[in-house]
Amino acid sequence: MLIEQIVESVKLSDAQQSVIDYILKERGNIKNQTIKEIAKVTYTSTGTIIRLAKKLGYHGFEDFKEDFLKEVHYMDTHFQNIDPNYPFTSQDNMQKISSKVTALAQETLSDTLSLIEHDSLQKAIRLLRNAKHIHLAAISYSLLLGQMFQLDMMRIGVPVHICSIQGEELFVLAIIGKDDCMIFISYSGEIDQLCELAKIVKNKGTSIIVISSLGDNRLKKYADVVLHISTREKLYSKIGGFSNEYSIKLILDILYSQYFALDYETHLKKRIDISQKAEVTRVSSIDILKEK
C-alpha cells in the first residue's frame, strides 16, 4: 500500500498532518531537504516528523523519505494520460468514456508487465509447479478474479482450492499442508482475515505467493514471493476498481500461461479434451467459431 493510502487510514495529530500535507504537496522537492528544514517550514519539530514516520510504519524519517521518493517517481512516470480513480467525467460522451476506459486498461497492462520481476515470476511458477495442492484466498472482486484463474487451471486438470475466508481459517489446518502453495490476492494487503490466514498457513510451512500493491503491508510479511499490482488507485475514492482489477487479471493470466508452458503439449491436449467433454452442447453458425 502506498504511503498516501496509508495516511488516509491513520489518525494524525494536527502537527503531523501539517507535515504530511507539506510533503504530499512538495513531493520530489523534499529530496534535498533535511528533517530540520522541513520542521522549520511546517512550524513543527524534528520529533514530530520522526513520530509521524514511525506512525506510518517506518523506523525513522530517512526510511520514510527514501520510500516516499521512490513512490513519487513511480507515480510520476505512470498513468500520465488517464486518472485511474476518475478516468472519465460527467461531461464526457459515450465515445469518450469508452476510449478513456480502454486507454486506462492499456496503460494498466503495460504498467503491470513492467512491475513483474523475472526472478519473482520464476520463483512463483516453481512454487506452483512443485505444490502438492494449490490454494487461493481473496475477497470481493479479487475473489471473482481468482475463480476465473481456478477455472482455467481446472481445464488443464489442475485443481485449485478457493478459500472463501469466512470461517474457513478455522479448518485450514486440516486441508493445507507444508507441500502446498497458497496464492493471496489483496490490493491493500491489510485485510485482517487474509493476514490471519496467511499467518496460519505460514506456520504450517506452506509456500505463499502474494499478489498486492507496491509499498509495505502486513500480508507481504508472510510471502515467499510477491507479484505487484499496478498501484495508483485509492482505496475507496474512485469510480471503480478498473485499474487494480485489470492488473490482477493479467498477473493471474500470466501465472496460468507460464504454468501451461511447463508442459505445453500435455496441457493443450487436456484443455481441449476437457473442454470438448464439458461443452459438448456448444455450437455456433459463425465460421470463425466453428470447431473442425
ChimeraX commands (.cxc) that place a marker at each C-alpha (Angstrom):
marker #1 position 0.00,0.00,0.00 radius 0.5
marker #1 position 1.39,3.43,-0.96 radius 0.5
marker #1 position 2.24,5.98,1.72 radius 0.5
marker #1 position -0.51,8.33,0.54 radius 0.5
marker #1 position -3.02,5.50,1.01 radius 0.5
marker #1 position -1.64,4.61,4.45 radius 0.5
marker #1 position -2.04,8.26,5.53 radius 0.5
marker #1 position -5.76,8.06,4.76 radius 0.5
marker #1 position -6.20,5.25,7.27 radius 0.5
marker #1 position -4.08,6.66,10.13 radius 0.5
marker #1 position -5.17,9.25,12.70 radius 0.5
marker #1 position -2.61,12.06,12.87 radius 0.5
marker #1 position -2.13,14.98,15.22 radius 0.5
marker #1 position -2.56,18.49,13.84 radius 0.5
marker #1 position 1.21,18.96,13.72 radius 0.5
marker #1 position 1.76,15.63,11.98 radius 0.5
marker #1 position -1.00,16.48,9.49 radius 0.5
marker #1 position 0.76,19.76,8.69 radius 0.5
marker #1 position 3.97,17.87,7.95 radius 0.5
marker #1 position 2.34,15.24,5.72 radius 0.5
marker #1 position 0.32,17.91,3.87 radius 0.5
marker #1 position 3.56,19.74,3.11 radius 0.5
marker #1 position 5.33,16.56,1.97 radius 0.5
marker #1 position 2.45,15.47,-0.28 radius 0.5
marker #1 position 2.32,18.95,-1.81 radius 0.5
marker #1 position 6.07,19.29,-2.39 radius 0.5
marker #1 position 6.56,15.66,-3.48 radius 0.5
marker #1 position 10.00,15.29,-5.11 radius 0.5
marker #1 position 11.09,18.71,-3.91 radius 0.5
marker #1 position 11.82,17.27,-0.45 radius 0.5
marker #1 position 14.68,15.19,-1.86 radius 0.5
marker #1 position 17.36,17.67,-0.79 radius 0.5
marker #1 position 15.61,18.92,2.34 radius 0.5
marker #1 position 16.76,17.83,5.78 radius 0.5
marker #1 position 14.44,16.94,8.61 radius 0.5
marker #1 position 15.32,20.26,10.29 radius 0.5
marker #1 position 14.42,22.24,7.18 radius 0.5
marker #1 position 11.04,20.51,6.88 radius 0.5
marker #1 position 10.36,21.09,10.57 radius 0.5
marker #1 position 11.15,24.78,10.11 radius 0.5
marker #1 position 8.87,25.38,7.09 radius 0.5
marker #1 position 6.00,23.45,8.70 radius 0.5
marker #1 position 6.41,25.20,12.09 radius 0.5
marker #1 position 6.80,21.81,13.80 radius 0.5
marker #1 position 9.74,19.91,15.28 radius 0.5
marker #1 position 12.07,17.11,14.26 radius 0.5
marker #1 position 10.45,14.99,16.97 radius 0.5
marker #1 position 7.03,15.47,15.35 radius 0.5
marker #1 position 8.40,14.32,11.99 radius 0.5
marker #1 position 10.09,11.27,13.50 radius 0.5
marker #1 position 6.88,10.31,15.32 radius 0.5
marker #1 position 4.97,10.73,12.04 radius 0.5
marker #1 position 7.38,8.39,10.24 radius 0.5
marker #1 position 7.04,5.78,12.99 radius 0.5
marker #1 position 3.25,6.07,12.96 radius 0.5
marker #1 position 3.38,5.25,9.23 radius 0.5
marker #1 position 5.43,2.14,9.92 radius 0.5
marker #1 position 9.00,3.38,9.46 radius 0.5
marker #1 position 12.00,3.34,11.78 radius 0.5
marker #1 position 12.72,6.99,11.13 radius 0.5
marker #1 position 12.42,9.91,8.72 radius 0.5
marker #1 position 15.17,8.82,6.31 radius 0.5
marker #1 position 13.50,5.42,5.73 radius 0.5
marker #1 position 10.20,7.18,5.14 radius 0.5
marker #1 position 11.78,9.74,2.81 radius 0.5
marker #1 position 13.51,7.08,0.70 radius 0.5
marker #1 position 10.28,5.12,0.18 radius 0.5
marker #1 position 8.25,8.27,-0.47 radius 0.5
marker #1 position 10.63,9.49,-3.19 radius 0.5
marker #1 position 10.52,6.07,-4.86 radius 0.5
marker #1 position 6.73,6.22,-4.87 radius 0.5
marker #1 position 6.75,9.78,-6.30 radius 0.5
marker #1 position 8.97,8.59,-9.14 radius 0.5
marker #1 position 6.65,5.64,-9.80 radius 0.5
marker #1 position 3.51,7.78,-9.80 radius 0.5
marker #1 position 5.08,10.48,-11.98 radius 0.5
marker #1 position 6.16,8.00,-14.65 radius 0.5
marker #1 position 2.91,6.02,-14.97 radius 0.5
marker #1 position -0.65,6.84,-15.98 radius 0.5
marker #1 position 0.15,10.27,-17.34 radius 0.5
marker #1 position -2.86,10.32,-19.64 radius 0.5
marker #1 position -5.68,8.87,-17.52 radius 0.5
marker #1 position -6.55,9.29,-13.84 radius 0.5
marker #1 position -7.12,5.70,-12.58 radius 0.5
marker #1 position -9.53,6.92,-9.89 radius 0.5
marker #1 position -11.63,9.17,-12.15 radius 0.5
marker #1 position -10.90,8.07,-15.74 radius 0.5
marker #1 position -13.92,9.95,-17.10 radius 0.5
marker #1 position -16.16,12.86,-16.11 radius 0.5
marker #1 position -19.86,13.66,-16.18 radius 0.5
marker #1 position -19.25,15.82,-19.28 radius 0.5
marker #1 position -17.76,13.00,-21.36 radius 0.5
marker #1 position -19.92,11.47,-24.09 radius 0.5
marker #1 position -20.28,7.73,-24.74 radius 0.5
marker #1 position -17.37,7.54,-27.17 radius 0.5
marker #1 position -15.03,9.47,-24.88 radius 0.5
marker #1 position -15.89,7.32,-21.86 radius 0.5
marker #1 position -15.29,4.17,-23.90 radius 0.5
marker #1 position -11.97,5.49,-25.20 radius 0.5
marker #1 position -10.74,6.57,-21.76 radius 0.5
marker #1 position -11.61,3.26,-20.08 radius 0.5
marker #1 position -9.83,1.43,-22.90 radius 0.5
marker #1 position -6.78,3.69,-22.57 radius 0.5
marker #1 position -6.72,3.05,-18.82 radius 0.5
marker #1 position -6.75,-0.70,-19.47 radius 0.5
marker #1 position -3.85,-0.41,-21.91 radius 0.5
marker #1 position -1.79,1.75,-19.53 radius 0.5
marker #1 position -2.51,-0.59,-16.63 radius 0.5
marker #1 position -1.47,-3.70,-18.51 radius 0.5
marker #1 position 1.80,-2.10,-19.62 radius 0.5
marker #1 position 2.48,-0.89,-16.08 radius 0.5
marker #1 position 1.74,-4.32,-14.61 radius 0.5
marker #1 position 4.14,-6.00,-17.01 radius 0.5
marker #1 position 6.88,-3.52,-16.09 radius 0.5
marker #1 position 6.42,-4.38,-12.39 radius 0.5
marker #1 position 6.84,-8.13,-12.87 radius 0.5
marker #1 position 10.39,-9.10,-11.96 radius 0.5
marker #1 position 11.81,-12.11,-13.79 radius 0.5
marker #1 position 13.17,-13.81,-10.67 radius 0.5
marker #1 position 9.94,-13.31,-8.73 radius 0.5
marker #1 position 7.82,-14.73,-11.54 radius 0.5
marker #1 position 10.20,-17.66,-11.97 radius 0.5
marker #1 position 10.02,-18.43,-8.25 radius 0.5
marker #1 position 6.22,-18.18,-8.23 radius 0.5
marker #1 position 5.95,-20.66,-11.10 radius 0.5
marker #1 position 8.39,-23.01,-9.37 radius 0.5
marker #1 position 6.27,-22.91,-6.19 radius 0.5
marker #1 position 3.12,-23.71,-8.17 radius 0.5
marker #1 position 4.82,-26.48,-10.15 radius 0.5
marker #1 position 6.17,-28.17,-7.01 radius 0.5
marker #1 position 2.99,-27.75,-4.95 radius 0.5
marker #1 position 1.08,-30.86,-3.98 radius 0.5
marker #1 position -2.08,-28.75,-3.87 radius 0.5
marker #1 position -2.74,-25.13,-4.91 radius 0.5
marker #1 position -5.00,-22.88,-2.83 radius 0.5
marker #1 position -6.17,-19.29,-3.34 radius 0.5
marker #1 position -7.54,-16.75,-0.88 radius 0.5
marker #1 position -9.11,-13.37,-1.63 radius 0.5
marker #1 position -12.27,-11.37,-1.03 radius 0.5
marker #1 position -14.73,-9.33,-3.11 radius 0.5
marker #1 position -13.71,-8.63,-6.74 radius 0.5
marker #1 position -10.31,-10.23,-6.23 radius 0.5
marker #1 position -12.06,-13.46,-5.26 radius 0.5
marker #1 position -14.04,-13.39,-8.52 radius 0.5
marker #1 position -10.82,-12.95,-10.49 radius 0.5
marker #1 position -9.30,-15.81,-8.50 radius 0.5
marker #1 position -12.24,-18.01,-9.50 radius 0.5
marker #1 position -11.51,-17.28,-13.16 radius 0.5
marker #1 position -7.92,-18.47,-12.57 radius 0.5
marker #1 position -9.35,-21.56,-10.89 radius 0.5
marker #1 position -11.48,-22.34,-13.95 radius 0.5
marker #1 position -8.50,-22.01,-16.30 radius 0.5
marker #1 position -6.38,-24.32,-14.15 radius 0.5
marker #1 position -9.21,-26.86,-13.87 radius 0.5
marker #1 position -9.35,-27.01,-17.68 radius 0.5
marker #1 position -5.80,-28.36,-17.75 radius 0.5
marker #1 position -6.53,-30.83,-14.97 radius 0.5
marker #1 position -5.02,-28.82,-12.10 radius 0.5
marker #1 position -7.47,-28.25,-9.20 radius 0.5
marker #1 position -7.26,-25.00,-7.24 radius 0.5
marker #1 position -8.99,-24.83,-3.88 radius 0.5
marker #1 position -10.63,-21.45,-3.23 radius 0.5
marker #1 position -10.66,-20.38,0.40 radius 0.5
marker #1 position -13.63,-18.07,0.81 radius 0.5
marker #1 position -12.28,-16.87,4.18 radius 0.5
marker #1 position -15.48,-16.60,6.21 radius 0.5
marker #1 position -14.88,-19.09,8.99 radius 0.5
marker #1 position -12.67,-21.28,6.81 radius 0.5
marker #1 position -9.49,-20.25,8.56 radius 0.5
marker #1 position -10.76,-22.38,11.47 radius 0.5
marker #1 position -10.47,-25.51,9.31 radius 0.5
marker #1 position -7.48,-24.60,7.16 radius 0.5
marker #1 position -5.03,-26.68,9.20 radius 0.5
marker #1 position -6.89,-29.80,8.11 radius 0.5
marker #1 position -6.75,-29.11,4.38 radius 0.5
marker #1 position -3.43,-27.33,3.82 radius 0.5
marker #1 position -0.02,-28.94,4.16 radius 0.5
marker #1 position 3.62,-27.93,4.07 radius 0.5
marker #1 position 3.97,-29.19,0.49 radius 0.5
marker #1 position 1.14,-26.94,-0.74 radius 0.5
marker #1 position 1.18,-23.43,-2.17 radius 0.5
marker #1 position -1.34,-20.67,-1.45 radius 0.5
marker #1 position -1.95,-17.55,-3.51 radius 0.5
marker #1 position -3.19,-14.48,-1.62 radius 0.5
marker #1 position -4.69,-11.56,-3.54 radius 0.5
marker #1 position -5.19,-8.21,-1.81 radius 0.5
marker #1 position -4.71,-4.70,-3.18 radius 0.5
marker #1 position -4.18,-3.13,0.26 radius 0.5
marker #1 position -2.54,-6.14,1.89 radius 0.5
marker #1 position -4.18,-5.11,5.15 radius 0.5
marker #1 position -7.33,-7.28,5.28 radius 0.5
marker #1 position -7.38,-8.79,8.77 radius 0.5
marker #1 position -8.88,-12.14,7.70 radius 0.5
marker #1 position -6.31,-12.64,4.95 radius 0.5
marker #1 position -3.40,-11.68,7.21 radius 0.5
marker #1 position -4.58,-14.07,9.91 radius 0.5
marker #1 position -4.99,-16.87,7.37 radius 0.5
marker #1 position -1.52,-16.18,5.93 radius 0.5
marker #1 position -0.06,-16.42,9.44 radius 0.5
marker #1 position -1.75,-19.80,9.98 radius 0.5
marker #1 position -0.59,-21.35,6.70 radius 0.5
marker #1 position 2.91,-19.89,7.10 radius 0.5
marker #1 position 3.21,-21.70,10.42 radius 0.5
marker #1 position 2.30,-24.91,8.56 radius 0.5
marker #1 position 5.27,-24.38,6.25 radius 0.5
marker #1 position 3.06,-23.73,3.23 radius 0.5
marker #1 position 4.57,-21.70,0.39 radius 0.5
marker #1 position 2.88,-18.33,-0.12 radius 0.5
marker #1 position 2.55,-16.16,-3.22 radius 0.5
marker #1 position 1.19,-12.67,-2.51 radius 0.5
marker #1 position -0.33,-10.50,-5.25 radius 0.5
marker #1 position -0.54,-6.98,-3.82 radius 0.5
marker #1 position 0.18,-3.30,-4.32 radius 0.5
marker #1 position 3.55,-1.58,-4.10 radius 0.5
marker #1 position 4.78,-0.38,-0.72 radius 0.5
marker #1 position 4.81,-2.13,2.63 radius 0.5
marker #1 position 1.86,-4.05,4.07 radius 0.5
marker #1 position 1.19,-6.80,6.60 radius 0.5
marker #1 position 0.33,-9.53,4.10 radius 0.5
marker #1 position 3.69,-9.29,2.34 radius 0.5
marker #1 position 5.50,-10.23,5.56 radius 0.5
marker #1 position 4.30,-13.83,5.11 radius 0.5
marker #1 position 5.17,-14.12,1.42 radius 0.5
marker #1 position 7.80,-16.32,-0.18 radius 0.5
marker #1 position 7.37,-14.23,-3.31 radius 0.5
marker #1 position 5.43,-11.05,-4.15 radius 0.5
marker #1 position 3.96,-10.04,-7.52 radius 0.5
marker #1 position 2.99,-6.38,-7.65 radius 0.5
marker #1 position -0.31,-4.95,-8.78 radius 0.5
marker #1 position -0.34,-1.65,-10.69 radius 0.5
marker #1 position -0.69,0.85,-7.85 radius 0.5
marker #1 position -2.36,4.20,-8.44 radius 0.5
marker #1 position -5.93,3.72,-7.26 radius 0.5
marker #1 position -7.13,4.94,-3.90 radius 0.5
marker #1 position -8.84,2.51,-1.55 radius 0.5
marker #1 position -12.36,3.86,-1.98 radius 0.5
marker #1 position -12.37,7.37,-3.53 radius 0.5
marker #1 position -12.83,6.25,-7.11 radius 0.5
marker #1 position -15.42,5.43,-9.77 radius 0.5
marker #1 position -14.49,1.75,-9.83 radius 0.5
marker #1 position -11.65,-0.68,-9.35 radius 0.5
marker #1 position -10.77,-0.71,-13.05 radius 0.5
marker #1 position -7.00,-0.48,-12.77 radius 0.5
marker #1 position -6.29,-2.92,-9.95 radius 0.5
marker #1 position -8.74,-5.46,-11.41 radius 0.5
marker #1 position -7.13,-5.29,-14.87 radius 0.5
marker #1 position -3.76,-5.72,-13.18 radius 0.5
marker #1 position -4.75,-8.69,-11.03 radius 0.5
marker #1 position -6.36,-10.42,-14.01 radius 0.5
marker #1 position -3.18,-10.01,-16.07 radius 0.5
marker #1 position -0.97,-11.38,-13.28 radius 0.5
marker #1 position -3.22,-14.43,-12.89 radius 0.5
marker #1 position -3.31,-14.91,-16.68 radius 0.5
marker #1 position 0.50,-14.79,-16.75 radius 0.5
marker #1 position 0.74,-17.34,-13.92 radius 0.5
marker #1 position -1.67,-19.63,-15.76 radius 0.5
marker #1 position 0.16,-19.21,-19.07 radius 0.5
marker #1 position 3.58,-19.83,-17.54 radius 0.5
marker #1 position 2.27,-22.93,-15.76 radius 0.5
marker #1 position 0.67,-24.08,-19.03 radius 0.5
marker #1 position 4.00,-23.68,-20.84 radius 0.5
marker #1 position 5.76,-26.02,-18.37 radius 0.5
marker #1 position 4.22,-28.94,-20.27 radius 0.5
marker #1 position 2.68,-27.25,-23.28 radius 0.5
marker #1 position 1.58,-30.25,-25.37 radius 0.5
marker #1 position 0.14,-32.19,-22.42 radius 0.5
marker #1 position -1.76,-29.20,-21.08 radius 0.5
marker #1 position -3.06,-28.28,-24.54 radius 0.5
marker #1 position -4.39,-31.80,-25.06 radius 0.5
marker #1 position -6.01,-31.81,-21.61 radius 0.5
marker #1 position -7.55,-28.37,-22.19 radius 0.5
marker #1 position -9.10,-29.44,-25.49 radius 0.5
marker #1 position -10.25,-32.84,-24.22 radius 0.5
marker #1 position -11.80,-31.46,-21.04 radius 0.5
marker #1 position -13.49,-28.59,-22.92 radius 0.5
marker #1 position -14.88,-30.94,-25.56 radius 0.5
marker #1 position -16.47,-33.15,-22.92 radius 0.5
marker #1 position -17.73,-30.28,-20.76 radius 0.5
marker #1 position -19.03,-28.12,-23.62 radius 0.5
marker #1 position -20.44,-30.78,-25.95 radius 0.5
marker #1 position -23.67,-28.82,-26.45 radius 0.5
marker #1 position -21.94,-25.60,-27.53 radius 0.5
marker #1 position -22.37,-24.91,-31.23 radius 0.5
marker #1 position -22.16,-21.88,-33.50 radius 0.5
marker #1 position -23.19,-20.96,-37.02 radius 0.5
marker #1 position -20.34,-18.44,-37.29 radius 0.5
marker #1 position -17.47,-19.86,-39.31 radius 0.5
marker #1 position -14.68,-18.43,-37.17 radius 0.5
marker #1 position -16.17,-20.06,-34.05 radius 0.5
marker #1 position -16.79,-23.47,-35.57 radius 0.5
marker #1 position -14.61,-26.37,-34.49 radius 0.5
marker #1 position -13.37,-28.72,-37.20 radius 0.5
marker link #1:1,2 radius 0.2
marker link #1:2,3 radius 0.2
marker link #1:3,4 radius 0.2
marker link #1:4,5 radius 0.2
marker link #1:5,6 radius 0.2
marker link #1:6,7 radius 0.2
marker link #1:7,8 radius 0.2
marker link #1:8,9 radius 0.2
marker link #1:9,10 radius 0.2
marker link #1:10,11 radius 0.2
marker link #1:11,12 radius 0.2
marker link #1:12,13 radius 0.2
marker link #1:13,14 radius 0.2
marker link #1:14,15 radius 0.2
marker link #1:15,16 radius 0.2
marker link #1:16,17 radius 0.2
marker link #1:17,18 radius 0.2
marker link #1:18,19 radius 0.2
marker link #1:19,20 radius 0.2
marker link #1:20,21 radius 0.2
marker link #1:21,22 radius 0.2
marker link #1:22,23 radius 0.2
marker link #1:23,24 radius 0.2
marker link #1:24,25 radius 0.2
marker link #1:25,26 radius 0.2
marker link #1:26,27 radius 0.2
marker link #1:27,28 radius 0.2
marker link #1:28,29 radius 0.2
marker link #1:29,30 radius 0.2
marker link #1:30,31 radius 0.2
marker link #1:31,32 radius 0.2
marker link #1:32,33 radius 0.2
marker link #1:33,34 radius 0.2
marker link #1:34,35 radius 0.2
marker link #1:35,36 radius 0.2
marker link #1:36,37 radius 0.2
marker link #1:37,38 radius 0.2
marker link #1:38,39 radius 0.2
marker link #1:39,40 radius 0.2
marker link #1:40,41 radius 0.2
marker link #1:41,42 radius 0.2
marker link #1:42,43 radius 0.2
marker link #1:43,44 radius 0.2
marker link #1:44,45 radius 0.2
marker link #1:45,46 radius 0.2
marker link #1:46,47 radius 0.2
marker link #1:47,48 radius 0.2
marker link #1:48,49 radius 0.2
marker link #1:49,50 radius 0.2
marker link #1:50,51 radius 0.2
marker link #1:51,52 radius 0.2
marker link #1:52,53 radius 0.2
marker link #1:53,54 radius 0.2
marker link #1:54,55 radius 0.2
marker link #1:55,56 radius 0.2
marker link #1:56,57 radius 0.2
marker link #1:57,58 radius 0.2
marker link #1:58,59 radius 0.2
marker link #1:59,60 radius 0.2
marker link #1:60,61 radius 0.2
marker link #1:61,62 radius 0.2
marker link #1:62,63 radius 0.2
marker link #1:63,64 radius 0.2
marker link #1:64,65 radius 0.2
marker link #1:65,66 radius 0.2
marker link #1:66,67 radius 0.2
marker link #1:67,68 radius 0.2
marker link #1:68,69 radius 0.2
marker link #1:69,70 radius 0.2
marker link #1:70,71 radius 0.2
marker link #1:71,72 radius 0.2
marker link #1:72,73 radius 0.2
marker link #1:73,74 radius 0.2
marker link #1:74,75 radius 0.2
marker link #1:75,76 radius 0.2
marker link #1:76,77 radius 0.2
marker link #1:77,78 radius 0.2
marker link #1:78,79 radius 0.2
marker link #1:79,80 radius 0.2
marker link #1:80,81 radius 0.2
marker link #1:81,82 radius 0.2
marker link #1:82,83 radius 0.2
marker link #1:83,84 radius 0.2
marker link #1:84,85 radius 0.2
marker link #1:85,86 radius 0.2
marker link #1:86,87 radius 0.2
marker link #1:87,88 radius 0.2
marker link #1:88,89 radius 0.2
marker link #1:89,90 radius 0.2
marker link #1:90,91 radius 0.2
marker link #1:91,92 radius 0.2
marker link #1:92,93 radius 0.2
marker link #1:93,94 radius 0.2
marker link #1:94,95 radius 0.2
marker link #1:95,96 radius 0.2
marker link #1:96,97 radius 0.2
marker link #1:97,98 radius 0.2
marker link #1:98,99 radius 0.2
marker link #1:99,100 radius 0.2
marker link #1:100,101 radius 0.2
marker link #1:101,102 radius 0.2
marker link #1:102,103 radius 0.2
marker link #1:103,104 radius 0.2
marker link #1:104,105 radius 0.2
marker link #1:105,106 radius 0.2
marker link #1:106,107 radius 0.2
marker link #1:107,108 radius 0.2
marker link #1:108,109 radius 0.2
marker link #1:109,110 radius 0.2
marker link #1:110,111 radius 0.2
marker link #1:111,112 radius 0.2
marker link #1:112,113 radius 0.2
marker link #1:113,114 radius 0.2
marker link #1:114,115 radius 0.2
marker link #1:115,116 radius 0.2
marker link #1:116,117 radius 0.2
marker link #1:117,118 radius 0.2
marker link #1:118,119 radius 0.2
marker link #1:119,120 radius 0.2
marker link #1:120,121 radius 0.2
marker link #1:121,122 radius 0.2
marker link #1:122,123 radius 0.2
marker link #1:123,124 radius 0.2
marker link #1:124,125 radius 0.2
marker link #1:125,126 radius 0.2
marker link #1:126,127 radius 0.2
marker link #1:127,128 radius 0.2
marker link #1:128,129 radius 0.2
marker link #1:129,130 radius 0.2
marker link #1:130,131 radius 0.2
marker link #1:131,132 radius 0.2
marker link #1:132,133 radius 0.2
marker link #1:133,134 radius 0.2
marker link #1:134,135 radius 0.2
marker link #1:135,136 radius 0.2
marker link #1:136,137 radius 0.2
marker link #1:137,138 radius 0.2
marker link #1:138,139 radius 0.2
marker link #1:139,140 radius 0.2
marker link #1:140,141 radius 0.2
marker link #1:141,142 radius 0.2
marker link #1:142,143 radius 0.2
marker link #1:143,144 radius 0.2
marker link #1:144,145 radius 0.2
marker link #1:145,146 radius 0.2
marker link #1:146,147 radius 0.2
marker link #1:147,148 radius 0.2
marker link #1:148,149 radius 0.2
marker link #1:149,150 radius 0.2
marker link #1:150,151 radius 0.2
marker link #1:151,152 radius 0.2
marker link #1:152,153 radius 0.2
marker link #1:153,154 radius 0.2
marker link #1:154,155 radius 0.2
marker link #1:155,156 radius 0.2
marker link #1:156,157 radius 0.2
marker link #1:157,158 radius 0.2
marker link #1:158,159 radius 0.2
marker link #1:159,160 radius 0.2
marker link #1:160,161 radius 0.2
marker link #1:161,162 radius 0.2
marker link #1:162,163 radius 0.2
marker link #1:163,164 radius 0.2
marker link #1:164,165 radius 0.2
marker link #1:165,166 radius 0.2
marker link #1:166,167 radius 0.2
marker link #1:167,168 radius 0.2
marker link #1:168,169 radius 0.2
marker link #1:169,170 radius 0.2
marker link #1:170,171 radius 0.2
marker link #1:171,172 radius 0.2
marker link #1:172,173 radius 0.2
marker link #1:173,174 radius 0.2
marker link #1:174,175 radius 0.2
marker link #1:175,176 radius 0.2
marker link #1:176,177 radius 0.2
marker link #1:177,178 radius 0.2
marker link #1:178,179 radius 0.2
marker link #1:179,180 radius 0.2
marker link #1:180,181 radius 0.2
marker link #1:181,182 radius 0.2
marker link #1:182,183 radius 0.2
marker link #1:183,184 radius 0.2
marker link #1:184,185 radius 0.2
marker link #1:185,186 radius 0.2
marker link #1:186,187 radius 0.2
marker link #1:187,188 radius 0.2
marker link #1:188,189 radius 0.2
marker link #1:189,190 radius 0.2
marker link #1:190,191 radius 0.2
marker link #1:191,192 radius 0.2
marker link #1:192,193 radius 0.2
marker link #1:193,194 radius 0.2
marker link #1:194,195 radius 0.2
marker link #1:195,196 radius 0.2
marker link #1:196,197 radius 0.2
marker link #1:197,198 radius 0.2
marker link #1:198,199 radius 0.2
marker link #1:199,200 radius 0.2
marker link #1:200,201 radius 0.2
marker link #1:201,202 radius 0.2
marker link #1:202,203 radius 0.2
marker link #1:203,204 radius 0.2
marker link #1:204,205 radius 0.2
marker link #1:205,206 radius 0.2
marker link #1:206,207 radius 0.2
marker link #1:207,208 radius 0.2
marker link #1:208,209 radius 0.2
marker link #1:209,210 radius 0.2
marker link #1:210,211 radius 0.2
marker link #1:211,212 radius 0.2
marker link #1:212,213 radius 0.2
marker link #1:213,214 radius 0.2
marker link #1:214,215 radius 0.2
marker link #1:215,216 radius 0.2
marker link #1:216,217 radius 0.2
marker link #1:217,218 radius 0.2
marker link #1:218,219 radius 0.2
marker link #1:219,220 radius 0.2
marker link #1:220,221 radius 0.2
marker link #1:221,222 radius 0.2
marker link #1:222,223 radius 0.2
marker link #1:223,224 radius 0.2
marker link #1:224,225 radius 0.2
marker link #1:225,226 radius 0.2
marker link #1:226,227 radius 0.2
marker link #1:227,228 radius 0.2
marker link #1:228,229 radius 0.2
marker link #1:229,230 radius 0.2
marker link #1:230,231 radius 0.2
marker link #1:231,232 radius 0.2
marker link #1:232,233 radius 0.2
marker link #1:233,234 radius 0.2
marker link #1:234,235 radius 0.2
marker link #1:235,236 radius 0.2
marker link #1:236,237 radius 0.2
marker link #1:237,238 radius 0.2
marker link #1:238,239 radius 0.2
marker link #1:239,240 radius 0.2
marker link #1:240,241 radius 0.2
marker link #1:241,242 radius 0.2
marker link #1:242,243 radius 0.2
marker link #1:243,244 radius 0.2
marker link #1:244,245 radius 0.2
marker link #1:245,246 radius 0.2
marker link #1:246,247 radius 0.2
marker link #1:247,248 radius 0.2
marker link #1:248,249 radius 0.2
marker link #1:249,250 radius 0.2
marker link #1:250,251 radius 0.2
marker link #1:251,252 radius 0.2
marker link #1:252,253 radius 0.2
marker link #1:253,254 radius 0.2
marker link #1:254,255 radius 0.2
marker link #1:255,256 radius 0.2
marker link #1:256,257 radius 0.2
marker link #1:257,258 radius 0.2
marker link #1:258,259 radius 0.2
marker link #1:259,260 radius 0.2
marker link #1:260,261 radius 0.2
marker link #1:261,262 radius 0.2
marker link #1:262,263 radius 0.2
marker link #1:263,264 radius 0.2
marker link #1:264,265 radius 0.2
marker link #1:265,266 radius 0.2
marker link #1:266,267 radius 0.2
marker link #1:267,268 radius 0.2
marker link #1:268,269 radius 0.2
marker link #1:269,270 radius 0.2
marker link #1:270,271 radius 0.2
marker link #1:271,272 radius 0.2
marker link #1:272,273 radius 0.2
marker link #1:273,274 radius 0.2
marker link #1:274,275 radius 0.2
marker link #1:275,276 radius 0.2
marker link #1:276,277 radius 0.2
marker link #1:277,278 radius 0.2
marker link #1:278,279 radius 0.2
marker link #1:279,280 radius 0.2
marker link #1:280,281 radius 0.2
marker link #1:281,282 radius 0.2
marker link #1:282,283 radius 0.2
marker link #1:283,284 radius 0.2
marker link #1:284,285 radius 0.2
marker link #1:285,286 radius 0.2
marker link #1:286,287 radius 0.2
marker link #1:287,288 radius 0.2
marker link #1:288,289 radius 0.2
marker link #1:289,290 radius 0.2
marker link #1:290,291 radius 0.2
marker link #1:291,292 radius 0.2
view
